[in-house]
Amino acid sequence: MKQSHLWGLALAAMFCAGSVHAEELTGTLKTIKETGTITLGFRDSSIPFSYLDDNQKPVGFAMDICYGIVDAVKKELKLDKLEVKLNPVTSSTRIPLLANGTIDLECGSTTNNPERQRQIAFSNTHFLTATRFISKKANKLNSIDDLKGKPVVATSGTSNIKQLIETNAARHLGINVIHAKDHAEAFLMVENDRAVAFVMDDILLAAFAVGSKDPEAYVISSDAFSKPEPCGITLRKDDPAFKKVVDDATAALYQSAEGPKLYDKWFMQRIPPKGLNLNVPMGAELRHEFAKPSDSSDPDAYKVM
């Protein structure tokens, strides 16, 4: 009887521990567990990070990373099935849709900076980019000062348009800053000569140039509005349990052989829908970041000594 009683107590303790563990789930993980769904925010034209292919399906480097995170969440919660919902976002809506719970992850090329870290959290950095401008070679715009008094476009809700506005004011350039609703509209304004330049992350500018009707007609400035800045997958702030799953998943990916392979897939090989190759090798800074993953918003933290 005594041994039977002890086993009963042990079983009761196990059930209680399981119950406590279930109750310990909070935030995003709790919601995902209860609903059996996770929602990814995607962009429609942030090549090669997150964009639509010929079938209007979201694809890209950041999308693949997000699907890896989904697998990690499924494993963490011990779920047999986890439904993935896809929700379009823009530069202006991505942070509000994270904050109000519409999406759980934003899979794109969002720049990690101190201002945004006060609103949202970031995964380990997946790319480093600098803000530059693209223009038509015929216009011979070689420097930021060459934009003086001219119409220049950037996408609303981005750090790039803020940098453009601040530089314009600091240098007294008198630039006519045009706000575009998305990257595709901004590049179209340069194509149609409604703007002389488009200010954006250099890698996204390279993607638009390669995918244009006449790639040789465009040039990306060497002059930059910023230092190379980190980009990451975004998630809700103050959700440490979910962030740990995201950070562990991304660190495991980047430090494995699959990390560089995934980079090569989207930056060094032909990608859908047009079979274009961006031909952007991984830089020393990003190689160092993949070896020692970080979510730092400080550009200087990514310098290779």
GIUR-V236672 format. One record per residue. N is the residue number from 1. RES is the residue in one letter. PHI is phi as a letter, one per 20 degrees, with the letter a starting at -180 (* if undefined). PSI is psi in whole degrees, 0 to 359 (NA if undefined). D_FIRST is the distance of its C-alpha to the first C-alpha in whole Angstrom. Layout:
BEGIN
n & res & phi & psi & d_first
N & RES & PHI & PSI & D_FIRST
N & RES & PHI & PSI & D_FIRST
END
This chain:
BEGIN
n & res & phi & psi & d_first
1 & M & * & 319 & 0
2 & K & f & 316 & 4
3 & Q & f & 320 & 6
4 & S & f & 321 & 5
5 & H & f & 320 & 6
6 & L & f & 318 & 9
7 & W & f & 321 & 10
8 & G & f & 318 & 10
9 & L & f & 320 & 12
10 & A & f & 316 & 14
11 & L & f & 319 & 15
12 & A & f & 319 & 16
13 & A & f & 320 & 18
14 & M & f & 316 & 20
15 & F & f & 321 & 21
16 & C & f & 318 & 22
17 & A & f & 318 & 24
18 & G & f & 320 & 26
19 & S & f & 317 & 27
20 & V & f & 317 & 28
21 & H & g & 319 & 30
22 & A & f & 321 & 32
23 & E & f & 337 & 33
24 & E & f & 340 & 34
25 & L & g & 131 & 37
26 & T & c & 172 & 40
27 & G & l & 224 & 44
28 & T & f & 318 & 45
29 & L & f & 319 & 42
30 & K & f & 314 & 40
31 & T & f & 317 & 43
32 & I & f & 317 & 43
33 & K & f & 318 & 40
34 & E & f & 323 & 40
35 & T & e & 338 & 43
36 & G & m & 19 & 43
37 & T & c & 153 & 46
38 & I & c & 139 & 48
39 & T & d & 125 & 52
40 & L & d & 131 & 55
41 & G & e & 132 & 58
42 & F & c & 157 & 61
43 & R & d & 155 & 65
44 & D & e & 349 & 67
45 & S & b & 25 & 70
46 & S & e & 67 & 68
47 & I & f & 134 & 69
48 & P & d & 20 & 67
49 & F & e & 312 & 64
50 & S & a & 113 & 64
51 & Y & a & 172 & 66
52 & L & e & 135 & 67
53 & D & e & 191 & 68
54 & D & f & 335 & 70
55 & N & e & 13 & 67
56 & Q & m & 29 & 67
57 & K & e & 132 & 63
58 & P & f & 126 & 62
59 & V & c & 171 & 62
60 & G & p & 172 & 63
61 & F & g & 310 & 62
62 & A & f & 328 & 60
63 & M & f & 317 & 58
64 & D & f & 321 & 57
65 & I & f & 317 & 55
66 & C & f & 321 & 54
67 & Y & f & 328 & 52
68 & G & f & 322 & 51
69 & I & f & 320 & 49
70 & V & g & 316 & 48
71 & D & f & 321 & 46
72 & A & f & 321 & 44
73 & V & f & 316 & 43
74 & K & g & 317 & 42
75 & K & f & 317 & 40
76 & E & f & 320 & 39
77 & L & e & 0 & 37
78 & K & l & 48 & 36
79 & L & e & 137 & 38
80 & D & f & 323 & 39
81 & K & c & 146 & 42
82 & L & b & 112 & 45
83 & E & f & 132 & 48
84 & V & d & 118 & 51
85 & K & d & 145 & 53
86 & L & d & 131 & 57
87 & N & c & 123 & 59
88 & P & f & 143 & 62
89 & V & c & 162 & 63
90 & T & c & 177 & 66
91 & S & g & 327 & 67
92 & S & e & 330 & 67
93 & T & e & 345 & 64
94 & R & g & 315 & 62
95 & I & f & 314 & 61
96 & P & g & 322 & 60
97 & L & f & 332 & 58
98 & L & f & 312 & 56
99 & A & f & 322 & 56
100 & N & e & 3 & 55
101 & G & n & 5 & 53
102 & T & f & 319 & 55
103 & I & c & 156 & 54
104 & D & d & 331 & 51
105 & L & c & 142 & 54
106 & E & d & 117 & 57
107 & C & d & 92 & 58
108 & G & b & 220 & 62
109 & S & c & 42 & 64
110 & T & f & 129 & 63
111 & T & f & 133 & 65
112 & N & e & 113 & 62
113 & N & c & 164 & 64
114 & P & g & 322 & 63
115 & E & f & 315 & 64
116 & R & f & 328 & 62
117 & Q & f & 344 & 59
118 & R & f & 345 & 59
119 & Q & d & 323 & 59
120 & I & b & 172 & 57
121 & A & d & 159 & 55
122 & F & c & 148 & 56
123 & S & f & 180 & 54
124 & N & g & 145 & 55
125 & T & f & 134 & 59
126 & H & d & 353 & 60
127 & F & a & 155 & 64
128 & L & c & 128 & 66
129 & T & b & 154 & 70
130 & A & d & 152 & 73
131 & T & e & 120 & 75
132 & R & c & 187 & 78
133 & F & c & 150 & 81
134 & I & d & 143 & 82
135 & S & b & 171 & 85
136 & K & f & 135 & 88
137 & K & g & 325 & 90
138 & A & f & 335 & 93
139 & N & e & 349 & 93
140 & K & l & 52 & 92
141 & L & d & 102 & 90
142 & N & e & 338 & 89
143 & S & c & 168 & 87
144 & I & f & 322 & 86
145 & D & f & 335 & 89
146 & D & f & 347 & 90
147 & L & e & 359 & 89
148 & K & g & 126 & 91
149 & G & m & 9 & 92
150 & K & d & 159 & 90
151 & P & f & 123 & 88
152 & V & c & 135 & 84
153 & V & d & 148 & 81
154 & A & b & 163 & 77
155 & T & e & 133 & 74
156 & S & g & 144 & 73
157 & G & n & 8 & 70
158 & T & d & 160 & 70
159 & S & f & 336 & 70
160 & N & f & 318 & 73
161 & I & f & 327 & 75
162 & K & f & 317 & 74
163 & Q & f & 322 & 76
164 & L & f & 313 & 79
165 & I & f & 317 & 80
166 & E & f & 319 & 79
167 & T & f & 319 & 81
168 & N & g & 315 & 84
169 & A & f & 317 & 84
170 & A & f & 325 & 84
171 & R & e & 0 & 87
172 & H & l & 51 & 89
173 & L & e & 340 & 89
174 & G & m & 29 & 90
175 & I & f & 139 & 87
176 & N & e & 99 & 87
177 & V & f & 121 & 83
178 & I & d & 132 & 82
179 & H & e & 118 & 78
180 & A & e & 152 & 77
181 & K & f & 331 & 74
182 & D & b & 175 & 73
183 & H & f & 321 & 74
184 & A & f & 317 & 76
185 & E & f & 321 & 78
186 & A & f & 314 & 79
187 & F & f & 323 & 80
188 & L & f & 325 & 82
189 & M & f & 326 & 84
190 & V & f & 318 & 85
191 & E & g & 319 & 86
192 & N & e & 7 & 88
193 & D & m & 24 & 89
194 & R & e & 342 & 88
195 & A & c & 150 & 87
196 & V & e & 341 & 88
197 & A & b & 155 & 84
198 & F & c & 122 & 81
199 & V & e & 123 & 78
200 & M & a & 176 & 75
201 & D & g & 135 & 72
202 & D & g & 326 & 74
203 & I & f & 324 & 72
204 & L & f & 323 & 72
205 & L & f & 319 & 76
206 & A & f & 321 & 76
207 & A & f & 318 & 74
208 & F & f & 321 & 77
209 & A & f & 312 & 80
210 & V & f & 325 & 79
211 & G & e & 1 & 78
212 & S & f & 171 & 81
213 & K & f & 329 & 84
214 & D & c & 81 & 86
215 & P & g & 328 & 84
216 & E & f & 352 & 87
217 & A & e & 349 & 88
218 & Y & d & 154 & 85
219 & V & c & 141 & 85
220 & I & d & 134 & 82
221 & S & f & 145 & 83
222 & S & e & 332 & 82
223 & D & f & 131 & 82
224 & A & c & 149 & 79
225 & F & e & 351 & 78
226 & S & b & 166 & 75
227 & K & f & 165 & 73
228 & P & g & 125 & 71
229 & E & d & 147 & 68
230 & P & f & 145 & 64
231 & C & c & 148 & 63
232 & G & b & 173 & 59
233 & I & f & 139 & 57
234 & T & d & 153 & 56
235 & L & b & 173 & 53
236 & R & f & 147 & 52
237 & K & f & 158 & 52
238 & D & l & 43 & 49
239 & D & c & 71 & 47
240 & P & f & 325 & 45
241 & A & f & 315 & 42
242 & F & f & 319 & 45
243 & K & f & 324 & 47
244 & K & f & 319 & 45
245 & V & f & 315 & 44
246 & V & f & 313 & 48
247 & D & f & 318 & 49
248 & D & f & 319 & 47
249 & A & f & 315 & 48
250 & T & f & 321 & 52
251 & A & f & 316 & 51
252 & A & f & 320 & 50
253 & L & f & 308 & 52
254 & Y & f & 325 & 55
255 & Q & e & 349 & 54
256 & S & e & 173 & 54
257 & A & f & 338 & 56
258 & E & f & 333 & 56
259 & G & g & 301 & 57
260 & P & g & 325 & 61
261 & K & f & 319 & 61
262 & L & f & 320 & 60
263 & Y & f & 311 & 63
264 & D & g & 323 & 65
265 & K & g & 320 & 65
266 & W & d & 341 & 66
267 & F & d & 346 & 68
268 & M & c & 3 & 70
269 & Q & c & 168 & 70
270 & R & f & 134 & 71
271 & I & c & 154 & 69
272 & P & f & 160 & 70
273 & P & e & 349 & 71
274 & K & d & 1 & 75
275 & G & m & 29 & 74
276 & L & e & 152 & 75
277 & N & d & 117 & 74
278 & L & f & 332 & 74
279 & N & l & 55 & 74
280 & V & d & 97 & 72
281 & P & f & 154 & 71
282 & M & f & 128 & 68
283 & G & f & 168 & 69
284 & A & f & 323 & 68
285 & E & f & 317 & 66
286 & L & f & 325 & 64
287 & R & f & 319 & 63
288 & H & f & 320 & 62
289 & E & f & 319 & 60
290 & F & f & 325 & 58
291 & A & f & 325 & 58
292 & K & c & 80 & 56
293 & P & g & 145 & 55
294 & S & b & 152 & 56
295 & D & d & 23 & 56
296 & S & f & 143 & 59
297 & S & e & 359 & 62
298 & D & e & 114 & 64
299 & P & g & 326 & 67
300 & D & f & 341 & 68
301 & A & f & 346 & 64
302 & Y & d & 7 & 65
303 & K & f & 140 & 68
304 & V & e & 120 & 68
305 & M & f & NA & 69
END
